[in-house]
Amino acid sequence: MMDNECEVPSLRVTRVRSNGKRDFDPRDKRQLVEACLRPGVSVAGMALKVGINTNQLRKWIRLHQAATEAAAADSAELALPAFVPVVEASGGTRVPASPVALQCLPAQAPASTQPSVRPSLKPALLTARLPNGVTVELECGGQDVALVKAMIEALGAR
């Protein structure tokens, strides 16, 4: 037997129903489940020590793990990828191996920070703001029309 089993959390009964079923304090249940999830702890031994059925304790553990996994899945869905797929433009234009200038911006950037219309003498600036707050800026000259077109198509594919 491990020493971890000696640390048995108390399990308070909050209500006894007319049919004899007991309701337990949610915090105590969570502490008991977390104690059972420690390495080397016997779930059956813990159930005996606190005076509940082993199957009931195993059900609480399953529910706790399902809730933990659901919370992790929800947070994973909120995190969108920060990268745009690379598309090779046809016509011999090669996409450089160096990464495009990426910068993280706050979720709500003021409209005044948008680049104004540039004179035709300067290269064109393509800015794409992704849903996760990442901004991709691509500066192109007149010879990069195929690259700009491929970039716009890749961003619009989502």
MODELLER restraints for C-alpha pairs under 7 A, 6 or more apart:
rsr = mdl.restraints
at = mdl.atoms
rsr.add(forms.Gaussian(group=physical.xy_distance, feature=features.Distance(at['CA:2:A'], at['CA:40:A']), mean=6.39, stdev=0.5))
rsr.add(forms.Gaussian(group=physical.xy_distance, feature=features.Distance(at['CA:2:A'], at['CA:41:A']), mean=6.88, stdev=0.5))
rsr.add(forms.Gaussian(group=physical.xy_distance, feature=features.Distance(at['CA:4:A'], at['CA:41:A']), mean=6.29, stdev=0.5))
rsr.add(forms.Gaussian(group=physical.xy_distance, feature=features.Distance(at['CA:5:A'], at['CA:41:A']), mean=5.76, stdev=0.5))
rsr.add(forms.Gaussian(group=physical.xy_distance, feature=features.Distance(at['CA:5:A'], at['CA:46:A']), mean=6.81, stdev=0.5))
rsr.add(forms.Gaussian(group=physical.xy_distance, feature=features.Distance(at['CA:8:A'], at['CA:46:A']), mean=6.99, stdev=0.5))
rsr.add(forms.Gaussian(group=physical.xy_distance, feature=features.Distance(at['CA:9:A'], at['CA:31:A']), mean=6.68, stdev=0.5))
rsr.add(forms.Gaussian(group=physical.xy_distance, feature=features.Distance(at['CA:9:A'], at['CA:32:A']), mean=5.88, stdev=0.5))
rsr.add(forms.Gaussian(group=physical.xy_distance, feature=features.Distance(at['CA:10:A'], at['CA:28:A']), mean=6.61, stdev=0.5))
rsr.add(forms.Gaussian(group=physical.xy_distance, feature=features.Distance(at['CA:11:A'], at['CA:24:A']), mean=6.76, stdev=0.5))
rsr.add(forms.Gaussian(group=physical.xy_distance, feature=features.Distance(at['CA:11:A'], at['CA:28:A']), mean=5.31, stdev=0.5))
rsr.add(forms.Gaussian(group=physical.xy_distance, feature=features.Distance(at['CA:11:A'], at['CA:29:A']), mean=6.69, stdev=0.5))
rsr.add(forms.Gaussian(group=physical.xy_distance, feature=features.Distance(at['CA:11:A'], at['CA:50:A']), mean=6.63, stdev=0.5))
rsr.add(forms.Gaussian(group=physical.xy_distance, feature=features.Distance(at['CA:12:A'], at['CA:24:A']), mean=5.73, stdev=0.5))
rsr.add(forms.Gaussian(group=physical.xy_distance, feature=features.Distance(at['CA:12:A'], at['CA:25:A']), mean=5.75, stdev=0.5))
rsr.add(forms.Gaussian(group=physical.xy_distance, feature=features.Distance(at['CA:12:A'], at['CA:28:A']), mean=6.80, stdev=0.5))
rsr.add(forms.Gaussian(group=physical.xy_distance, feature=features.Distance(at['CA:13:A'], at['CA:22:A']), mean=6.39, stdev=0.5))
rsr.add(forms.Gaussian(group=physical.xy_distance, feature=features.Distance(at['CA:13:A'], at['CA:23:A']), mean=5.76, stdev=0.5))
rsr.add(forms.Gaussian(group=physical.xy_distance, feature=features.Distance(at['CA:13:A'], at['CA:24:A']), mean=4.47, stdev=0.5))
rsr.add(forms.Gaussian(group=physical.xy_distance, feature=features.Distance(at['CA:13:A'], at['CA:25:A']), mean=6.29, stdev=0.5))
rsr.add(forms.Gaussian(group=physical.xy_distance, feature=features.Distance(at['CA:14:A'], at['CA:23:A']), mean=5.56, stdev=0.5))
rsr.add(forms.Gaussian(group=physical.xy_distance, feature=features.Distance(at['CA:14:A'], at['CA:24:A']), mean=5.27, stdev=0.5))
rsr.add(forms.Gaussian(group=physical.xy_distance, feature=features.Distance(at['CA:14:A'], at['CA:25:A']), mean=5.83, stdev=0.5))
rsr.add(forms.Gaussian(group=physical.xy_distance, feature=features.Distance(at['CA:15:A'], at['CA:22:A']), mean=5.80, stdev=0.5))
rsr.add(forms.Gaussian(group=physical.xy_distance, feature=features.Distance(at['CA:15:A'], at['CA:23:A']), mean=5.11, stdev=0.5))
rsr.add(forms.Gaussian(group=physical.xy_distance, feature=features.Distance(at['CA:16:A'], at['CA:22:A']), mean=4.49, stdev=0.5))
rsr.add(forms.Gaussian(group=physical.xy_distance, feature=features.Distance(at['CA:16:A'], at['CA:23:A']), mean=6.31, stdev=0.5))
rsr.add(forms.Gaussian(group=physical.xy_distance, feature=features.Distance(at['CA:33:A'], at['CA:60:A']), mean=6.89, stdev=0.5))
rsr.add(forms.Gaussian(group=physical.xy_distance, feature=features.Distance(at['CA:33:A'], at['CA:61:A']), mean=5.64, stdev=0.5))
rsr.add(forms.Gaussian(group=physical.xy_distance, feature=features.Distance(at['CA:36:A'], at['CA:42:A']), mean=6.97, stdev=0.5))
rsr.add(forms.Gaussian(group=physical.xy_distance, feature=features.Distance(at['CA:36:A'], at['CA:43:A']), mean=5.75, stdev=0.5))
rsr.add(forms.Gaussian(group=physical.xy_distance, feature=features.Distance(at['CA:43:A'], at['CA:54:A']), mean=6.94, stdev=0.5))
rsr.add(forms.Gaussian(group=physical.xy_distance, feature=features.Distance(at['CA:44:A'], at['CA:54:A']), mean=5.33, stdev=0.5))
rsr.add(forms.Gaussian(group=physical.xy_distance, feature=features.Distance(at['CA:47:A'], at['CA:53:A']), mean=6.06, stdev=0.5))
rsr.add(forms.Gaussian(group=physical.xy_distance, feature=features.Distance(at['CA:47:A'], at['CA:54:A']), mean=5.24, stdev=0.5))
rsr.add(forms.Gaussian(group=physical.xy_distance, feature=features.Distance(at['CA:47:A'], at['CA:57:A']), mean=6.52, stdev=0.5))
rsr.add(forms.Gaussian(group=physical.xy_distance, feature=features.Distance(at['CA:80:A'], at['CA:132:A']), mean=5.84, stdev=0.5))
rsr.add(forms.Gaussian(group=physical.xy_distance, feature=features.Distance(at['CA:82:A'], at['CA:132:A']), mean=6.77, stdev=0.5))
rsr.add(forms.Gaussian(group=physical.xy_distance, feature=features.Distance(at['CA:82:A'], at['CA:134:A']), mean=6.46, stdev=0.5))
rsr.add(forms.Gaussian(group=physical.xy_distance, feature=features.Distance(at['CA:85:A'], at['CA:154:A']), mean=6.80, stdev=0.5))
rsr.add(forms.Gaussian(group=physical.xy_distance, feature=features.Distance(at['CA:87:A'], at['CA:150:A']), mean=6.37, stdev=0.5))
rsr.add(forms.Gaussian(group=physical.xy_distance, feature=features.Distance(at['CA:87:A'], at['CA:154:A']), mean=6.93, stdev=0.5))
rsr.add(forms.Gaussian(group=physical.xy_distance, feature=features.Distance(at['CA:88:A'], at['CA:94:A']), mean=6.79, stdev=0.5))
rsr.add(forms.Gaussian(group=physical.xy_distance, feature=features.Distance(at['CA:88:A'], at['CA:95:A']), mean=6.37, stdev=0.5))
rsr.add(forms.Gaussian(group=physical.xy_distance, feature=features.Distance(at['CA:89:A'], at['CA:146:A']), mean=5.83, stdev=0.5))
rsr.add(forms.Gaussian(group=physical.xy_distance, feature=features.Distance(at['CA:89:A'], at['CA:147:A']), mean=5.62, stdev=0.5))
rsr.add(forms.Gaussian(group=physical.xy_distance, feature=features.Distance(at['CA:89:A'], at['CA:150:A']), mean=5.87, stdev=0.5))
rsr.add(forms.Gaussian(group=physical.xy_distance, feature=features.Distance(at['CA:100:A'], at['CA:136:A']), mean=6.95, stdev=0.5))
rsr.add(forms.Gaussian(group=physical.xy_distance, feature=features.Distance(at['CA:100:A'], at['CA:137:A']), mean=6.92, stdev=0.5))
rsr.add(forms.Gaussian(group=physical.xy_distance, feature=features.Distance(at['CA:100:A'], at['CA:138:A']), mean=6.73, stdev=0.5))
rsr.add(forms.Gaussian(group=physical.xy_distance, feature=features.Distance(at['CA:101:A'], at['CA:136:A']), mean=6.40, stdev=0.5))
rsr.add(forms.Gaussian(group=physical.xy_distance, feature=features.Distance(at['CA:101:A'], at['CA:137:A']), mean=5.95, stdev=0.5))
rsr.add(forms.Gaussian(group=physical.xy_distance, feature=features.Distance(at['CA:102:A'], at['CA:134:A']), mean=6.89, stdev=0.5))
rsr.add(forms.Gaussian(group=physical.xy_distance, feature=features.Distance(at['CA:102:A'], at['CA:135:A']), mean=5.92, stdev=0.5))
rsr.add(forms.Gaussian(group=physical.xy_distance, feature=features.Distance(at['CA:102:A'], at['CA:136:A']), mean=5.24, stdev=0.5))
rsr.add(forms.Gaussian(group=physical.xy_distance, feature=features.Distance(at['CA:102:A'], at['CA:137:A']), mean=6.85, stdev=0.5))
rsr.add(forms.Gaussian(group=physical.xy_distance, feature=features.Distance(at['CA:103:A'], at['CA:134:A']), mean=6.09, stdev=0.5))
rsr.add(forms.Gaussian(group=physical.xy_distance, feature=features.Distance(at['CA:103:A'], at['CA:135:A']), mean=5.74, stdev=0.5))
rsr.add(forms.Gaussian(group=physical.xy_distance, feature=features.Distance(at['CA:104:A'], at['CA:133:A']), mean=6.07, stdev=0.5))
rsr.add(forms.Gaussian(group=physical.xy_distance, feature=features.Distance(at['CA:104:A'], at['CA:134:A']), mean=4.75, stdev=0.5))
rsr.add(forms.Gaussian(group=physical.xy_distance, feature=features.Distance(at['CA:104:A'], at['CA:135:A']), mean=6.28, stdev=0.5))
rsr.add(forms.Gaussian(group=physical.xy_distance, feature=features.Distance(at['CA:105:A'], at['CA:133:A']), mean=5.75, stdev=0.5))
rsr.add(forms.Gaussian(group=physical.xy_distance, feature=features.Distance(at['CA:105:A'], at['CA:134:A']), mean=6.27, stdev=0.5))
rsr.add(forms.Gaussian(group=physical.xy_distance, feature=features.Distance(at['CA:105:A'], at['CA:135:A']), mean=6.87, stdev=0.5))
rsr.add(forms.Gaussian(group=physical.xy_distance, feature=features.Distance(at['CA:106:A'], at['CA:133:A']), mean=6.46, stdev=0.5))
rsr.add(forms.Gaussian(group=physical.xy_distance, feature=features.Distance(at['CA:107:A'], at['CA:133:A']), mean=5.47, stdev=0.5))
rsr.add(forms.Gaussian(group=physical.xy_distance, feature=features.Distance(at['CA:123:A'], at['CA:139:A']), mean=6.22, stdev=0.5))
rsr.add(forms.Gaussian(group=physical.xy_distance, feature=features.Distance(at['CA:123:A'], at['CA:140:A']), mean=5.32, stdev=0.5))
rsr.add(forms.Gaussian(group=physical.xy_distance, feature=features.Distance(at['CA:123:A'], at['CA:141:A']), mean=4.53, stdev=0.5))
rsr.add(forms.Gaussian(group=physical.xy_distance, feature=features.Distance(at['CA:124:A'], at['CA:139:A']), mean=5.64, stdev=0.5))
rsr.add(forms.Gaussian(group=physical.xy_distance, feature=features.Distance(at['CA:124:A'], at['CA:140:A']), mean=5.11, stdev=0.5))
rsr.add(forms.Gaussian(group=physical.xy_distance, feature=features.Distance(at['CA:124:A'], at['CA:141:A']), mean=6.04, stdev=0.5))
rsr.add(forms.Gaussian(group=physical.xy_distance, feature=features.Distance(at['CA:125:A'], at['CA:137:A']), mean=6.80, stdev=0.5))
rsr.add(forms.Gaussian(group=physical.xy_distance, feature=features.Distance(at['CA:125:A'], at['CA:138:A']), mean=5.69, stdev=0.5))
rsr.add(forms.Gaussian(group=physical.xy_distance, feature=features.Distance(at['CA:125:A'], at['CA:139:A']), mean=4.45, stdev=0.5))
rsr.add(forms.Gaussian(group=physical.xy_distance, feature=features.Distance(at['CA:125:A'], at['CA:140:A']), mean=6.30, stdev=0.5))
rsr.add(forms.Gaussian(group=physical.xy_distance, feature=features.Distance(at['CA:126:A'], at['CA:137:A']), mean=5.60, stdev=0.5))
rsr.add(forms.Gaussian(group=physical.xy_distance, feature=features.Distance(at['CA:126:A'], at['CA:138:A']), mean=4.93, stdev=0.5))
rsr.add(forms.Gaussian(group=physical.xy_distance, feature=features.Distance(at['CA:126:A'], at['CA:139:A']), mean=6.23, stdev=0.5))
rsr.add(forms.Gaussian(group=physical.xy_distance, feature=features.Distance(at['CA:127:A'], at['CA:135:A']), mean=6.80, stdev=0.5))
rsr.add(forms.Gaussian(group=physical.xy_distance, feature=features.Distance(at['CA:127:A'], at['CA:136:A']), mean=5.60, stdev=0.5))
rsr.add(forms.Gaussian(group=physical.xy_distance, feature=features.Distance(at['CA:127:A'], at['CA:137:A']), mean=4.43, stdev=0.5))
rsr.add(forms.Gaussian(group=physical.xy_distance, feature=features.Distance(at['CA:127:A'], at['CA:138:A']), mean=6.37, stdev=0.5))
rsr.add(forms.Gaussian(group=physical.xy_distance, feature=features.Distance(at['CA:128:A'], at['CA:135:A']), mean=5.59, stdev=0.5))
rsr.add(forms.Gaussian(group=physical.xy_distance, feature=features.Distance(at['CA:128:A'], at['CA:136:A']), mean=5.08, stdev=0.5))
rsr.add(forms.Gaussian(group=physical.xy_distance, feature=features.Distance(at['CA:128:A'], at['CA:137:A']), mean=6.49, stdev=0.5))
rsr.add(forms.Gaussian(group=physical.xy_distance, feature=features.Distance(at['CA:129:A'], at['CA:135:A']), mean=4.38, stdev=0.5))
rsr.add(forms.Gaussian(group=physical.xy_distance, feature=features.Distance(at['CA:129:A'], at['CA:136:A']), mean=6.42, stdev=0.5))
